[in-house]
Amino acid sequence: AAAAPSAEPTIDEEVKLVTGAQSALRAGDSKRALELLAAHAVRFPNGKLSTLRQVTHMMALCQAGRRTQARQEAAAFVASKPSSPFVERVNGICAGPGTD
């Protein structure tokens, strides 16, 4: 049986954008990470990886020194998704010293 042709490229593209953003973060390139996450948000606003995108976006904001915005997004995330498996990670967003 053949797989549905439209399902594979969509998730593949979602994965490519989000993992690309995560790789950029690990490399210290928060600007590139934010660009890839913005592209994902436009192409897949309600995609299967939208929750992971949100969490990665908050992490990129922290790395970019935009801690207040990251914490605001974190508070909204926890309020809207209190049972998410990402809540613990999101609650620790921007922990430690840094700029704002």
PEMO-V985725 format. One record per residue. RES is the residue in one letter. SS is DSSP state (alpha for helix, beta for strand, coil for the rest). Layout:
BEGIN
res-><RES	RES>
ss-><SS	SS>
END
This chain:
BEGIN
res-><A	A	A	A	P	S	A	E	P	T	I	D	E	E	V	K	L	V	T	G	A	Q	S	A	L	R	A	G	D	S	K	R	A	L	E	L	L	A	A	H	A	V	R	F	P	N	G	K	L	S	T	L	R	Q	V	T	H	M	M	A	L	C	Q	A	G	R	R	T	Q	A	R	Q	E	A	A	A	F	V	A	S	K	P	S	S	P	F	V	E	R	V	N	G	I	C	A	G	P	G	T	D>
ss-><coil	coil	coil	coil	alpha	alpha	alpha	alpha	alpha	alpha	alpha	alpha	alpha	alpha	alpha	alpha	alpha	alpha	alpha	alpha	alpha	alpha	alpha	alpha	alpha	alpha	coil	coil	coil	alpha	alpha	alpha	alpha	alpha	alpha	alpha	alpha	alpha	alpha	alpha	alpha	alpha	alpha	coil	coil	coil	coil	coil	coil	alpha	alpha	alpha	alpha	alpha	alpha	alpha	alpha	alpha	alpha	alpha	alpha	alpha	alpha	coil	coil	coil	alpha	alpha	alpha	alpha	alpha	alpha	alpha	alpha	alpha	alpha	alpha	alpha	alpha	alpha	coil	coil	coil	coil	coil	coil	alpha	alpha	alpha	alpha	alpha	coil	coil	coil	coil	coil	coil	coil	coil	coil>
END
